[in-house]
Amino acid sequence: MINDKDILNMEIINDINIIGMFLAKRDLNELSCDELHDKYGIKKADISLLLGNSITNTIEVVQKTFKDGIVDKIMVAGGIGHSTSYLINNVRKNNKYQDINTTDKAEADIINEILVNVYGISENDIIIENQSTNCGDNAYKTFEMLRELNIEAQSIILIQDPTMQLRSDASFRKVWRDENKVKLINYAPFVPKVGIFNNQIKFENTNIEGIWEVDRYLSLIMGEIPRLKDDEYGYGPKGKYFIEHVEIPEEIIEAYSRIEPILKKYLDMRKIV
């Protein structure tokens, strides 16, 4: 919860929500076989790929894609990175996961144990990549692993922390750019939205297990736009070239410029090194 007076302003809140919605990329209105057929002409996707993150709700979403027959297999990617400690904390706080061993484990291994032991999904239906440490690494290592396993996926549903969904898509488009036959389908598990309640900023999303603290969320979105920019400082082709070009609409640039001076302390938490 945050009660900074400068942020308790509906114009600032609206700008935060505009940016949050932009980052939480969704190519489907809902996760269903009917939606896949209507949008892509397929009855189901080959793989639901969950990229390691701290939000335990994403595990619920990915297991549902398998149990609802939306995908043939689940793949989980993620080693030990900046979100690992947050994931471990969220798993330990959740009574549903009290028997899950998180000690010295990669994100993918923790999530795999939950999928198998809590949701009853067979290990034969899960592919684990437990070495990657960031978005770009996720894309490279999943590509290499599927190639090593001789798995020719034609359609992959990408599921990620909503603040990282758009950048993950750009990372995968870079690494997989020569794989023209592969449909990369984005589905942010939820679209974050904040509001003012009793003079405090809180999430309107009240049913999301493992959702960030608001201050962490603000630091994530403030650090994300500079990384997405295709300039000498960003991650696009004109900069570090970790990702493919991302078109950032003018309304997003304007919203960010309005909140940047007010939320500078959150940007400082995630400055590009």
Short mmCIF file of the C-alpha atoms (twelve columns), coordinates in Angstrom:
data_MODEL
# 
_entry.id   MODEL 
# 
loop_
_atom_site.group_PDB 
_atom_site.id 
_atom_site.type_symbol 
_atom_site.label_atom_id 
_atom_site.label_alt_id 
_atom_site.label_comp_id 
_atom_site.label_asym_id 
_atom_site.label_seq_id 
_atom_site.Cartn_x 
_atom_site.Cartn_y 
_atom_site.Cartn_z 
_atom_site.pdbx_PDB_model_num 
ATOM 1   C CA . MET A 1   0.000   0.000   0.000   1 
ATOM 2   C CA . ILE A 2   1.251   3.488   -0.862  1 
ATOM 3   C CA . ASN A 3   -0.059  6.798   0.380   1 
ATOM 4   C CA . ASP A 4   2.411   9.282   -1.147  1 
ATOM 5   C CA . LYS A 5   0.424   12.495  -1.548  1 
ATOM 6   C CA . ASP A 6   1.873   13.277  -4.985  1 
ATOM 7   C CA . ILE A 7   0.647   9.939   -6.333  1 
ATOM 8   C CA . LEU A 8   -2.840  10.149  -4.831  1 
ATOM 9   C CA . ASN A 9   -4.128  11.799  -7.964  1 
ATOM 10  C CA . MET A 10  -6.552  10.162  -10.382 1 
ATOM 11  C CA . GLU A 11  -4.663  11.489  -13.413 1 
ATOM 12  C CA . ILE A 12  -1.485  9.785   -12.180 1 
ATOM 13  C CA . ILE A 13  -3.427  6.620   -11.367 1 
ATOM 14  C CA . ASN A 14  -4.937  6.589   -14.872 1 
ATOM 15  C CA . ASP A 15  -1.480  6.992   -16.438 1 
ATOM 16  C CA . ILE A 16  -0.139  4.109   -14.329 1 
ATOM 17  C CA . ASN A 17  -3.036  1.929   -15.483 1 
ATOM 18  C CA . ILE A 18  -2.592  2.868   -19.144 1 
ATOM 19  C CA . ILE A 19  1.042   1.759   -18.969 1 
ATOM 20  C CA . GLY A 20  0.157   -1.411  -17.045 1 
ATOM 21  C CA . MET A 21  -2.364  -2.393  -19.696 1 
ATOM 22  C CA . PHE A 22  0.144   -1.724  -22.484 1 
ATOM 23  C CA . LEU A 23  2.771   -3.975  -20.898 1 
ATOM 24  C CA . ALA A 24  0.307   -6.818  -20.205 1 
ATOM 25  C CA . LYS A 25  0.134   -7.942  -23.832 1 
ATOM 26  C CA . ARG A 26  -2.723  -10.251 -24.768 1 
ATOM 27  C CA . ASP A 27  -3.273  -11.694 -28.222 1 
ATOM 28  C CA . LEU A 28  -6.368  -13.535 -27.003 1 
ATOM 29  C CA . ASN A 29  -9.394  -12.118 -25.234 1 
ATOM 30  C CA . GLU A 30  -9.579  -15.297 -23.163 1 
ATOM 31  C CA . LEU A 31  -7.766  -18.606 -22.880 1 
ATOM 32  C CA . SER A 32  -10.062 -21.051 -24.640 1 
ATOM 33  C CA . CYS A 33  -10.075 -23.455 -27.565 1 
ATOM 34  C CA . ASP A 34  -12.815 -21.411 -29.222 1 
ATOM 35  C CA . GLU A 35  -10.731 -18.239 -29.006 1 
ATOM 36  C CA . LEU A 36  -7.691  -20.027 -30.454 1 
ATOM 37  C CA . HIS A 37  -9.795  -21.306 -33.336 1 
ATOM 38  C CA . ASP A 38  -11.409 -17.919 -34.012 1 
ATOM 39  C CA . LYS A 39  -8.112  -16.010 -33.901 1 
ATOM 40  C CA . TYR A 40  -5.575  -18.510 -35.276 1 
ATOM 41  C CA . GLY A 41  -7.577  -21.307 -36.883 1 
ATOM 42  C CA . ILE A 42  -6.202  -23.972 -34.517 1 
ATOM 43  C CA . LYS A 43  -8.080  -26.183 -32.065 1 
ATOM 44  C CA . LYS A 44  -5.272  -26.144 -29.506 1 
ATOM 45  C CA . ALA A 45  -1.714  -24.903 -29.110 1 
ATOM 46  C CA . ASP A 46  1.289   -27.203 -28.925 1 
ATOM 47  C CA . ILE A 47  2.873   -25.679 -25.816 1 
ATOM 48  C CA . SER A 48  1.921   -23.359 -22.991 1 
ATOM 49  C CA . LEU A 49  5.222   -21.732 -21.984 1 
ATOM 50  C CA . LEU A 50  5.387   -20.223 -18.513 1 
ATOM 51  C CA . LEU A 51  8.371   -17.943 -18.017 1 
ATOM 52  C CA . GLY A 52  9.712   -17.901 -14.473 1 
ATOM 53  C CA . ASN A 53  8.406   -15.076 -12.310 1 
ATOM 54  C CA . SER A 54  7.269   -14.361 -8.769  1 
ATOM 55  C CA . ILE A 55  3.488   -14.430 -9.201  1 
ATOM 56  C CA . THR A 56  2.041   -17.790 -8.187  1 
ATOM 57  C CA . ASN A 57  -1.214  -16.999 -9.991  1 
ATOM 58  C CA . THR A 58  0.645   -17.617 -13.260 1 
ATOM 59  C CA . ILE A 59  1.090   -21.267 -12.229 1 
ATOM 60  C CA . GLU A 60  -2.664  -21.578 -11.795 1 
ATOM 61  C CA . VAL A 61  -3.193  -20.106 -15.261 1 
ATOM 62  C CA . VAL A 62  -0.704  -22.401 -17.015 1 
ATOM 63  C CA . GLN A 63  -2.033  -25.578 -15.383 1 
ATOM 64  C CA . LYS A 64  -5.534  -24.589 -16.480 1 
ATOM 65  C CA . THR A 65  -4.416  -24.335 -20.113 1 
ATOM 66  C CA . PHE A 66  -3.369  -27.987 -19.940 1 
ATOM 67  C CA . LYS A 67  -6.342  -29.330 -17.995 1 
ATOM 68  C CA . ASP A 68  -8.795  -27.460 -20.220 1 
ATOM 69  C CA . GLY A 69  -7.250  -29.044 -23.315 1 
ATOM 70  C CA . ILE A 70  -5.984  -25.744 -24.702 1 
ATOM 71  C CA . VAL A 71  -2.415  -27.077 -25.085 1 
ATOM 72  C CA . ASP A 72  -0.692  -30.436 -25.533 1 
ATOM 73  C CA . LYS A 73  2.237   -29.747 -23.219 1 
ATOM 74  C CA . ILE A 74  3.507   -27.295 -20.630 1 
ATOM 75  C CA . MET A 75  7.004   -25.849 -20.700 1 
ATOM 76  C CA . VAL A 76  8.481   -23.882 -17.787 1 
ATOM 77  C CA . ALA A 77  11.599  -21.744 -18.205 1 
ATOM 78  C CA . GLY A 78  13.589  -20.036 -15.503 1 
ATOM 79  C CA . GLY A 79  16.740  -20.491 -13.471 1 
ATOM 80  C CA . ILE A 80  17.735  -18.304 -10.538 1 
ATOM 81  C CA . GLY A 81  17.255  -14.607 -11.199 1 
ATOM 82  C CA . HIS A 82  15.952  -11.346 -9.733  1 
ATOM 83  C CA . SER A 83  12.443  -12.756 -9.138  1 
ATOM 84  C CA . THR A 84  13.467  -16.016 -7.494  1 
ATOM 85  C CA . SER A 85  13.465  -14.769 -3.909  1 
ATOM 86  C CA . TYR A 86  10.013  -13.219 -4.426  1 
ATOM 87  C CA . LEU A 87  8.676   -16.484 -5.872  1 
ATOM 88  C CA . ILE A 88  10.062  -18.469 -2.939  1 
ATOM 89  C CA . ASN A 89  8.479   -16.049 -0.487  1 
ATOM 90  C CA . ASN A 90  5.086   -16.294 -2.209  1 
ATOM 91  C CA . VAL A 91  5.222   -20.093 -2.298  1 
ATOM 92  C CA . ARG A 92  6.105   -20.275 1.390   1 
ATOM 93  C CA . LYS A 93  3.226   -17.929 2.308   1 
ATOM 94  C CA . ASN A 94  0.643   -20.010 0.430   1 
ATOM 95  C CA . ASN A 95  -0.890  -22.855 2.467   1 
ATOM 96  C CA . LYS A 96  -1.639  -24.708 -0.763  1 
ATOM 97  C CA . TYR A 97  2.085   -25.026 -1.397  1 
ATOM 98  C CA . GLN A 98  3.254   -25.789 2.160   1 
ATOM 99  C CA . ASP A 99  4.860   -29.108 1.150   1 
ATOM 100 C CA . ILE A 100 6.867   -27.614 -1.732  1 
ATOM 101 C CA . ASN A 101 10.631  -27.583 -1.218  1 
ATOM 102 C CA . THR A 102 12.102  -24.305 -2.460  1 
ATOM 103 C CA . THR A 103 15.618  -24.548 -0.994  1 
ATOM 104 C CA . ASP A 104 18.355  -23.772 -3.546  1 
ATOM 105 C CA . LYS A 105 15.961  -24.429 -6.429  1 
ATOM 106 C CA . ALA A 106 15.549  -22.695 -9.760  1 
ATOM 107 C CA . GLU A 107 12.212  -21.069 -10.553 1 
ATOM 108 C CA . ALA A 108 11.335  -23.725 -13.145 1 
ATOM 109 C CA . ASP A 109 12.016  -26.542 -10.677 1 
ATOM 110 C CA . ILE A 110 9.840   -24.949 -7.991  1 
ATOM 111 C CA . ILE A 111 7.008   -24.435 -10.475 1 
ATOM 112 C CA . ASN A 112 7.401   -27.959 -11.833 1 
ATOM 113 C CA . GLU A 113 7.056   -29.399 -8.336  1 
ATOM 114 C CA . ILE A 114 3.855   -27.411 -7.833  1 
ATOM 115 C CA . LEU A 115 2.420   -28.528 -11.181 1 
ATOM 116 C CA . VAL A 116 3.136   -32.187 -10.396 1 
ATOM 117 C CA . ASN A 117 2.410   -32.401 -6.670  1 
ATOM 118 C CA . VAL A 118 -0.362  -29.829 -6.257  1 
ATOM 119 C CA . TYR A 119 -2.130  -29.903 -9.618  1 
ATOM 120 C CA . GLY A 120 -1.468  -33.545 -10.489 1 
ATOM 121 C CA . ILE A 121 0.062   -32.978 -13.909 1 
ATOM 122 C CA . SER A 122 2.357   -35.766 -15.104 1 
ATOM 123 C CA . GLU A 123 6.058   -34.989 -15.385 1 
ATOM 124 C CA . ASN A 124 5.839   -36.466 -18.894 1 
ATOM 125 C CA . ASP A 125 3.664   -33.518 -19.899 1 
ATOM 126 C CA . ILE A 126 6.079   -30.863 -18.636 1 
ATOM 127 C CA . ILE A 127 9.324   -29.646 -20.227 1 
ATOM 128 C CA . ILE A 128 11.750  -27.935 -17.852 1 
ATOM 129 C CA . GLU A 129 14.411  -25.363 -18.750 1 
ATOM 130 C CA . ASN A 130 16.046  -24.322 -15.471 1 
ATOM 131 C CA . GLN A 131 19.178  -22.396 -16.496 1 
ATOM 132 C CA . SER A 132 17.964  -19.119 -18.034 1 
ATOM 133 C CA . THR A 133 18.211  -15.973 -15.914 1 
ATOM 134 C CA . ASN A 134 16.408  -13.224 -17.864 1 
ATOM 135 C CA . CYS A 135 13.956  -12.577 -20.721 1 
ATOM 136 C CA . GLY A 136 16.481  -12.913 -23.519 1 
ATOM 137 C CA . ASP A 137 18.000  -16.000 -21.950 1 
ATOM 138 C CA . ASN A 138 14.513  -17.539 -21.617 1 
ATOM 139 C CA . ALA A 139 14.036  -17.159 -25.351 1 
ATOM 140 C CA . TYR A 140 17.457  -18.555 -26.334 1 
ATOM 141 C CA . LYS A 141 17.448  -21.497 -23.978 1 
ATOM 142 C CA . THR A 142 13.871  -22.606 -24.681 1 
ATOM 143 C CA . PHE A 143 14.621  -22.446 -28.409 1 
ATOM 144 C CA . GLU A 144 17.745  -24.562 -27.966 1 
ATOM 145 C CA . MET A 145 16.058  -27.068 -25.688 1 
ATOM 146 C CA . LEU A 146 13.114  -27.661 -28.018 1 
ATOM 147 C CA . ARG A 147 15.535  -28.114 -30.898 1 
ATOM 148 C CA . GLU A 148 17.615  -30.600 -28.893 1 
ATOM 149 C CA . LEU A 149 14.457  -32.537 -28.015 1 
ATOM 150 C CA . ASN A 150 13.348  -32.502 -31.688 1 
ATOM 151 C CA . ILE A 151 10.084  -30.846 -30.715 1 
ATOM 152 C CA . GLU A 152 8.732   -28.827 -33.636 1 
ATOM 153 C CA . ALA A 153 6.130   -26.653 -31.971 1 
ATOM 154 C CA . GLN A 154 3.924   -24.736 -34.388 1 
ATOM 155 C CA . SER A 155 2.122   -22.703 -31.713 1 
ATOM 156 C CA . ILE A 156 3.292   -21.520 -28.298 1 
ATOM 157 C CA . ILE A 157 1.276   -19.585 -25.734 1 
ATOM 158 C CA . LEU A 158 3.611   -17.282 -23.770 1 
ATOM 159 C CA . ILE A 159 2.605   -16.603 -20.166 1 
ATOM 160 C CA . GLN A 160 4.637   -14.218 -18.010 1 
ATOM 161 C CA . ASP A 161 4.465   -11.636 -15.223 1 
ATOM 162 C CA . PRO A 162 2.206   -8.977  -16.853 1 
ATOM 163 C CA . THR A 163 4.840   -6.253  -16.499 1 
ATOM 164 C CA . MET A 164 7.269   -8.437  -18.480 1 
ATOM 165 C CA . GLN A 165 4.872   -9.867  -21.064 1 
ATOM 166 C CA . LEU A 166 5.537   -7.334  -23.811 1 
ATOM 167 C CA . ARG A 167 9.324   -7.484  -23.433 1 
ATOM 168 C CA . SER A 168 9.230   -11.284 -23.351 1 
ATOM 169 C CA . ASP A 169 7.330   -11.225 -26.642 1 
ATOM 170 C CA . ALA A 170 9.996   -8.932  -28.137 1 
ATOM 171 C CA . SER A 171 12.763  -11.235 -26.849 1 
ATOM 172 C CA . PHE A 172 11.138  -14.289 -28.394 1 
ATOM 173 C CA . ARG A 173 10.513  -12.474 -31.683 1 
ATOM 174 C CA . LYS A 174 14.236  -11.722 -31.876 1 
ATOM 175 C CA . VAL A 175 15.451  -15.238 -31.095 1 
ATOM 176 C CA . TRP A 176 12.718  -17.019 -33.065 1 
ATOM 177 C CA . ARG A 177 12.608  -14.581 -36.003 1 
ATOM 178 C CA . ASP A 178 13.650  -17.252 -38.529 1 
ATOM 179 C CA . GLU A 179 10.980  -19.685 -37.325 1 
ATOM 180 C CA . ASN A 180 8.217   -18.362 -39.559 1 
ATOM 181 C CA . LYS A 181 5.925   -21.309 -38.953 1 
ATOM 182 C CA . VAL A 182 5.775   -20.816 -35.186 1 
ATOM 183 C CA . LYS A 183 2.862   -18.804 -33.834 1 
ATOM 184 C CA . LEU A 184 3.877   -16.973 -30.651 1 
ATOM 185 C CA . ILE A 185 0.666   -16.177 -28.803 1 
ATOM 186 C CA . ASN A 186 0.808   -13.831 -25.824 1 
ATOM 187 C CA . TYR A 187 -1.475  -14.092 -22.857 1 
ATOM 188 C CA . ALA A 188 -0.720  -11.981 -19.799 1 
ATOM 189 C CA . PRO A 189 -2.420  -13.871 -16.949 1 
ATOM 190 C CA . PHE A 190 -4.146  -10.707 -15.712 1 
ATOM 191 C CA . VAL A 191 -4.140  -6.985  -16.439 1 
ATOM 192 C CA . PRO A 192 -3.012  -5.001  -13.377 1 
ATOM 193 C CA . LYS A 193 -5.079  -2.048  -12.255 1 
ATOM 194 C CA . VAL A 194 -4.567  0.227   -9.269  1 
ATOM 195 C CA . GLY A 195 -6.945  2.646   -7.588  1 
ATOM 196 C CA . ILE A 196 -7.188  4.926   -4.575  1 
ATOM 197 C CA . PHE A 197 -8.830  3.402   -1.512  1 
ATOM 198 C CA . ASN A 198 -8.909  5.249   1.816   1 
ATOM 199 C CA . ASN A 199 -6.114  7.542   0.659   1 
ATOM 200 C CA . GLN A 200 -3.887  4.632   -0.286  1 
ATOM 201 C CA . ILE A 201 -2.947  3.096   -3.635  1 
ATOM 202 C CA . LYS A 202 -4.039  -0.518  -3.826  1 
ATOM 203 C CA . PHE A 203 -4.680  -3.048  -6.568  1 
ATOM 204 C CA . GLU A 204 -8.201  -3.443  -7.846  1 
ATOM 205 C CA . ASN A 205 -7.149  -7.022  -8.705  1 
ATOM 206 C CA . THR A 206 -8.130  -8.585  -5.391  1 
ATOM 207 C CA . ASN A 207 -7.987  -12.276 -6.298  1 
ATOM 208 C CA . ILE A 208 -4.453  -12.649 -7.666  1 
ATOM 209 C CA . GLU A 209 -2.238  -14.981 -5.639  1 
ATOM 210 C CA . GLY A 210 1.310   -13.677 -5.254  1 
ATOM 211 C CA . ILE A 211 0.632   -10.240 -6.747  1 
ATOM 212 C CA . TRP A 212 3.413   -7.708  -6.179  1 
ATOM 213 C CA . GLU A 213 3.487   -5.134  -3.417  1 
ATOM 214 C CA . VAL A 214 2.444   -1.834  -5.003  1 
ATOM 215 C CA . ASP A 215 5.880   -0.244  -4.610  1 
ATOM 216 C CA . ARG A 216 7.511   -3.155  -6.437  1 
ATOM 217 C CA . TYR A 217 4.903   -2.942  -9.191  1 
ATOM 218 C CA . LEU A 218 5.625   0.760   -9.679  1 
ATOM 219 C CA . SER A 219 9.362   0.095   -9.865  1 
ATOM 220 C CA . LEU A 220 8.760   -2.625  -12.470 1 
ATOM 221 C CA . ILE A 221 6.639   -0.513  -14.801 1 
ATOM 222 C CA . MET A 222 8.887   2.528   -14.394 1 
ATOM 223 C CA . GLY A 223 11.915  0.473   -15.397 1 
ATOM 224 C CA . GLU A 224 10.166  -1.274  -18.250 1 
ATOM 225 C CA . ILE A 225 9.433   1.604   -20.632 1 
ATOM 226 C CA . PRO A 226 13.101  2.740   -20.880 1 
ATOM 227 C CA . ARG A 227 14.086  -0.863  -21.645 1 
ATOM 228 C CA . LEU A 228 11.467  -1.146  -24.392 1 
ATOM 229 C CA . LYS A 229 12.490  2.091   -26.094 1 
ATOM 230 C CA . ASP A 230 14.382  1.562   -29.323 1 
ATOM 231 C CA . ASP A 231 17.103  4.141   -28.700 1 
ATOM 232 C CA . GLU A 232 20.770  4.081   -27.724 1 
ATOM 233 C CA . TYR A 233 19.900  3.407   -24.085 1 
ATOM 234 C CA . GLY A 234 17.143  0.832   -24.588 1 
ATOM 235 C CA . TYR A 235 17.081  -2.863  -25.396 1 
ATOM 236 C CA . GLY A 236 15.914  -2.553  -29.013 1 
ATOM 237 C CA . PRO A 237 17.933  -2.808  -32.265 1 
ATOM 238 C CA . LYS A 238 19.221  0.789   -31.956 1 
ATOM 239 C CA . GLY A 239 20.549  0.096   -28.465 1 
ATOM 240 C CA . LYS A 240 21.654  -3.106  -26.755 1 
ATOM 241 C CA . TYR A 241 19.608  -5.212  -29.201 1 
ATOM 242 C CA . PHE A 242 18.333  -7.702  -26.647 1 
ATOM 243 C CA . ILE A 243 14.849  -7.478  -28.175 1 
ATOM 244 C CA . GLU A 244 13.148  -6.760  -31.474 1 
ATOM 245 C CA . HIS A 245 11.668  -3.318  -32.074 1 
ATOM 246 C CA . VAL A 246 8.635   -2.463  -29.946 1 
ATOM 247 C CA . GLU A 247 6.300   0.227   -31.201 1 
ATOM 248 C CA . ILE A 248 5.393   2.414   -28.220 1 
ATOM 249 C CA . PRO A 249 2.259   4.503   -28.896 1 
ATOM 250 C CA . GLU A 250 2.424   8.224   -28.283 1 
ATOM 251 C CA . GLU A 251 -0.168  8.000   -25.510 1 
ATOM 252 C CA . ILE A 252 2.164   5.670   -23.600 1 
ATOM 253 C CA . ILE A 253 5.142   8.006   -24.065 1 
ATOM 254 C CA . GLU A 254 3.024   10.924  -22.856 1 
ATOM 255 C CA . ALA A 255 1.668   9.002   -19.856 1 
ATOM 256 C CA . TYR A 256 5.178   7.954   -18.885 1 
ATOM 257 C CA . SER A 257 6.526   11.500  -19.194 1 
ATOM 258 C CA . ARG A 258 3.794   12.736  -16.838 1 
ATOM 259 C CA . ILE A 259 4.483   10.176  -14.123 1 
ATOM 260 C CA . GLU A 260 8.286   9.989   -14.452 1 
ATOM 261 C CA . PRO A 261 9.116   13.023  -12.274 1 
ATOM 262 C CA . ILE A 262 6.595   11.969  -9.634  1 
ATOM 263 C CA . LEU A 263 7.664   8.324   -9.542  1 
ATOM 264 C CA . LYS A 264 11.385  8.960   -9.958  1 
ATOM 265 C CA . LYS A 265 12.305  7.058   -6.801  1 
ATOM 266 C CA . TYR A 266 10.685  3.944   -8.284  1 
ATOM 267 C CA . LEU A 267 12.562  4.411   -11.557 1 
ATOM 268 C CA . ASP A 268 15.801  4.672   -9.591  1 
ATOM 269 C CA . MET A 269 15.143  1.147   -8.259  1 
ATOM 270 C CA . ARG A 270 15.361  -0.224  -11.811 1 
ATOM 271 C CA . LYS A 271 17.771  1.977   -13.707 1 
ATOM 272 C CA . ILE A 272 19.369  0.394   -16.750 1 
ATOM 273 C CA . VAL A 273 22.959  -0.519  -15.985 1 
# 
